[in-house]
Amino acid sequence: MNERQRYVNTLTFQAVDKIPLMPGGPRESTLKRWHEEGLPEDMDYMDYVCSRLGIVREKPSSTDEGFFVDARMKPLYEEKTLEHRDGHYICQDCIGIITEISDQYDVSYLRSAKDFVTRRYISFPVKTREDWEEMKKRYDPYAPGRIPENLSQIGPKLAERDFPLTININGPFWQMREWLGLENLCMLFVDDPEWVAEMAEFWGEYVLKLLQRVFEHVQPDCLRFSEDMAYKAHSMISPAMTREFLQPVYRKWYQEIKKHDIPLLQVDSDGYIADLLPIWIESGINACDPLEVAAHNDIVEYRRSYGKKMAYVGGIDKRAIAAGGETLRNEVLRVVPPLLKEGGYIPSCDHGVPGDISLENFVEYTRMLAELTGWL
């Protein structure tokens, strides 16, 4: 089997020769530590880990042919530093958010998950209805540069790919949060629900039209949307609000991917998702990540509750990986074997791999995964 077949079959509870080996990705600060601990500067971290473990790393023979989908606003705002004082920058990022960050970083870190960067949000681009009317003009699904001009030529080549193809977009909650800010958005759910419904519907239709342009030529394996909408112990809005304002968008996207036989609709949300899982399942979402253990997610219990209605990627406590030894071993054995019995699970770190995880602990953790998933 190739990488594409393993990924799709695993997450749709079908037979595979082995489970994808996806231990998780390090951030910039993590790689800096690993380079100090022996990872060659010019070597990919997974190439290094696989060489240490004696695994022949399988790499795709095909390419993405330059395929992309750009759902961001057009035009973007100018990225710029507005002020530098007391060890901090005040920055405007490319989507119009004004933010304060440490001056050990720069504005490029604000729209990229290069590292774990603490920030203080100051203002957001949509404050009034007038701002909203102007913002909508930046989201023309037919604007040049949203998809490759030669997509009709790319499509037949991508149909023969041997790697999984995922389209990543923002979910409606995530997108509204970027327009208004979390606190302002949450207040609007109560103070002006009609406006929230209007924004959610606008985003759902905009993404749908963009996807329809893509699906005419390319059939991806997964539509994955970012929807961080949970804290450590609760979701950011109630289940009732989620059903009323967000579920119509999810269902609209689900109906579109089903028309094109796209097998996976996957959601990425940090935080405690127990109250959201049944709503996602009702909406047609059939995979989710990253299942943060520190946020009280119990992936083993979720499998008992929902069976094969939901597949998972993640769920291994990053803190246990950092601790190593028996703590690491107990965590991997707590999570991985029970879920692999039924399938629908790719073991991975429950978020980006942080800098407190040593290179040796990461190698040992990956070795355990490789043994359990059929690579060793």
DRENDO-772294 format. One line per 5 residues: number of its first residue (from 1); for each residue x, y, z of C-alpha. Coordinates in steps of 0.001 Angstrom, whole numbers, plus 500000, padded with zeros to 6 digits. Layout:
N
NUM = X/Y/Z; ... $
END
This chain:
376
1 = 500000/500000/500000; 501106/503579/499480; 500908/506551/501841; 497586/507749/500426; 495886/504376/500759 $
6 = 497118/503921/504327; 495934/507353/505432; 492456/507099/503920; 491915/503449/504839; 493053/503974/508412 $
11 = 490736/506909/509054; 487789/505207/507353; 488204/501990/509372; 489393/499869/506436; 492204/497319/506287 $
16 = 495812/498491/505983; 499206/496806/505895; 500427/499250/508563; 499223/502460/510193; 500772/505774/509021 $
21 = 503786/506725/511126; 503004/510319/512095; 504498/511024/515547; 504012/514798/515262; 505888/517850/514067 $
26 = 508423/519928/516018; 508357/523712/516102; 511327/526013/515543; 512453/526012/519190; 512164/522216/519315 $
31 = 514359/521795/516260; 516897/524202/517757; 517166/521945/520808; 517372/518809/518684; 520159/520249/516567 $
36 = 522076/520865/519782; 521402/517237/520777; 522669/515667/517565; 520134/516176/514769; 522184/517255/511714 $
41 = 521322/520769/510575; 520829/519627/506990; 518707/516551/507747; 514924/516224/507999; 513966/515147/511504 $
46 = 511906/512153/510318; 514703/510991/508029; 516982/511086/511078; 514542/509259/513354; 513828/506576/510752 $
51 = 517544/506057/510154; 518070/505639/513902; 515288/503052/514037; 516242/501197/510878; 513009/502106/509094 $
56 = 513059/502665/505359; 511063/505853/505036; 508641/505656/502145; 508347/508903/500214; 505779/509728/497522 $
61 = 506848/509216/493936; 504387/511869/492712; 504161/515592/493504; 501384/518046/494241; 501916/519625/490803 $
66 = 501748/523083/492369; 498202/522587/493683; 496924/525098/496254; 493711/526619/497554; 493985/530130/499008 $
71 = 490835/531070/500932; 492416/534052/502709; 491194/537596/502233; 492380/539378/499107; 493939/541820/499357 $
76 = 495741/541027/502587; 496662/543774/505007; 500222/545025/505127; 502343/543212/507705; 504173/545812/509735 $
81 = 505647/546672/513104; 503839/549684/514557; 505877/550138/517719; 508862/548687/519600; 509056/549260/523325 $
86 = 510033/547473/526543; 511099/544287/524786; 507897/543983/522768; 506612/544704/519280; 503165/546035/518465 $
91 = 502431/544486/515066; 499744/544436/512412; 499517/541046/510759; 498344/540196/507258; 494685/539786/508278 $
96 = 494480/543122/510078; 494875/542061/513717; 496939/544337/515980; 498976/542236/518416; 501753/542595/520991 $
101 = 504529/539973/521003; 508010/539606/522466; 510735/541148/520327; 512543/537805/520200; 510025/537128/517411 $
106 = 508712/539223/514537; 505453/539713/512665; 506052/536632/510500; 505343/534407/513539; 501781/535690/513848 $
111 = 500339/533915/510794; 502586/530855/510878; 502826/528010/513372; 506616/528243/513328; 506792/528253/517104 $
116 = 504814/528635/520305; 504451/532410/520640; 502510/534109/523440; 500696/537215/522260; 498321/539911/523480 $
121 = 495544/540853/521096; 494833/544581/520934; 492290/545067/518145; 490591/543273/515257; 489592/544512/511816 $
126 = 485807/544149/512175; 484299/546350/514870; 481134/547655/513202; 478630/546652/510552; 480365/549086/508219 $
131 = 483668/547256/508779; 481878/543989/507973; 480526/545305/504684; 484062/546308/503684; 485540/543013/504855 $
136 = 483162/540995/502681; 484643/542621/499592; 487941/540822/500292; 486339/537381/499858; 485554/536912/496191 $
141 = 485717/533142/495528; 486490/533849/491869; 489375/536258/492496; 492619/535434/490642; 495170/533501/492673 $
146 = 492756/531464/494755; 493453/528269/492794; 496057/527450/490127; 495230/528873/486705; 496090/525506/485170 $
151 = 493951/523435/487540; 492312/521589/484655; 495749/520309/483628; 496826/519550/487209; 493724/517500/487985 $
156 = 494439/514408/485850; 497998/514216/487197; 496847/514481/490805; 494345/511688/490230; 497314/509294/490068 $
161 = 498971/510559/493273; 500313/508182/495930; 500078/510626/498858; 496998/511940/500699; 495779/515313/499461 $
166 = 494152/517584/502036; 492532/520982/501557; 492872/523124/504688; 490463/525975/505390; 489134/527902/508374 $
171 = 485936/526828/510050; 483203/529432/510635; 483960/529973/514326; 487688/530309/513668; 487090/532761/510831 $
176 = 484618/534937/512745; 487049/534992/515659; 489762/536328/513333; 487451/539067/512107; 486134/540215/515487 $
181 = 488249/538670/518256; 487106/535963/520671; 485501/538133/523342; 483701/540363/520852; 482426/537344/518923 $
186 = 481181/535545/522023; 479287/538666/523119; 477697/538950/519677; 476231/535459/519978; 474014/536986/522696 $
191 = 473795/540661/521704; 473371/540352/517926; 472774/536724/516919; 471416/537798/513526; 474787/539286/512634 $
196 = 476597/536128/513757; 474259/534032/511616; 474896/536325/508659; 478679/536038/509001; 478579/532264/509420 $
201 = 476342/531861/506380; 478561/534179/504333; 481653/532141/505205; 479921/528857/504487; 478791/530032/501044 $
206 = 482138/531597/500194; 484048/528416/501000; 481459/526296/499207; 481831/528268/495966; 485609/528055/496198 $
211 = 485491/524310/496803; 483143/523809/493885; 485733/525422/491626; 488328/522972/492918; 486193/519837/492890 $
216 = 485430/520358/489218; 489013/519273/488525; 490534/517757/491691; 489173/515228/494183; 491130/515556/497441 $
221 = 491111/512874/500120; 490240/515199/502975; 488680/518571/503648; 490153/519676/506971; 489103/522835/508745 $
226 = 490603/524649/511713; 488019/525379/514375; 489694/526063/517735; 486621/526598/519901; 487304/525011/523274 $
231 = 489079/525887/526500; 490736/523495/528922; 487472/522183/530344; 484614/523585/528260; 483761/524667/524737 $
236 = 483844/528415/524040; 480183/528519/523085; 477364/526240/524149; 476311/523113/522257; 473014/524871/521468 $
241 = 474830/527804/519879; 477107/525429/517985; 474093/523643/516513; 472289/526855/515656; 475081/528902/514101 $
246 = 477847/526530/512995; 476218/523201/512207; 474435/524510/509084; 477836/525405/507633; 479338/522035/508509 $
251 = 476409/520214/506917; 476629/522302/503774; 480287/521391/503342; 479567/517749/504133; 476909/517532/501446 $
256 = 479330/518964/498902; 482176/516562/499642; 479796/513599/499576; 478718/514578/496068; 482347/514218/495026 $
261 = 483095/511032/496997; 485650/512745/499232; 486023/510364/502181; 487166/512611/505029; 485772/515758/506632 $
266 = 488210/516472/509458; 488149/519159/512142; 491091/520500/514154; 490208/521986/517527; 492337/522443/520597 $
271 = 490796/522221/524050; 488102/520027/525591; 485876/518783/522786; 483572/516301/524565; 480529/518571/524199 $
276 = 481325/519190/520527; 481952/515631/519354; 478292/514579/519077; 477491/517745/517114; 480384/517144/514750 $
281 = 479235/513565/514196; 475676/514755/513493; 477142/517181/510944; 479004/514551/508918; 482466/515191/510338 $
286 = 484226/511835/510600; 487767/512658/511821; 489275/515070/514323; 492560/516095/515926; 494637/516724/518078 $
291 = 492830/515481/521269; 494794/517348/523937; 495145/515281/527102; 495858/518321/529297; 492421/519624/528293 $
296 = 490820/516500/529815; 490150/514716/526527; 490076/510933/526952; 490379/509461/523479; 489848/505921/524778 $
301 = 486545/506942/526356; 485520/508775/523175; 486017/505574/521213; 483874/503664/523706; 481148/506300/523423 $
306 = 481104/506886/519671; 482624/503758/518159; 483367/504048/514457; 481438/507274/514021; 484638/509281/514550 $
311 = 488291/508703/513659; 491158/510409/515472; 494674/511730/514908; 496702/512587/518011; 495736/511900/521613 $
316 = 499188/511113/523098; 500076/513440/525964; 503017/515678/525033; 503908/515935/528719; 504415/512163/528904 $
321 = 506662/512250/525837; 508739/514941/527540; 508966/512895/530754; 510168/509782/528913; 510783/506429/530575 $
326 = 507873/504603/532189; 505667/507695/531990; 506027/507714/528219; 505598/503973/527912; 502471/503918/530075 $
331 = 500881/506738/528097; 501499/505136/524709; 500177/501790/525916; 497165/503479/527527; 496103/505029/524241 $
336 = 497421/503230/521196; 496587/499502/521490; 492918/500002/522505; 492238/502321/519562; 494150/500297/516987 $
341 = 491890/497299/517625; 489066/498891/515649; 491123/501185/513399; 490197/504774/512731; 493228/506054/514598 $
346 = 496629/507497/513713; 498748/507832/516878; 500405/511226/517238; 501382/513900/519737; 498351/515812/520985 $
351 = 499593/519110/519477; 502802/520489/517979; 505871/518861/519529; 507215/521384/522101; 510802/522172/523039 $
356 = 510726/520310/526352; 510756/517004/524428; 514321/515815/523966; 515518/514240/520753; 516169/510926/522523 $
361 = 512677/510834/524036; 511187/511603/520631; 513161/508769/519041; 512060/506345/521761; 508449/507489/521469 $
366 = 508549/507029/517684; 510095/503587/518151; 507135/502571/520298; 504690/503856/517702; 506570/502074/514923 $
371 = 506372/498767/516777; 502661/499139/517452; 501720/500318/513941; 503651/497712/511962; 506798/499548/510890 $
376 = 509125/497545/513157 $
END
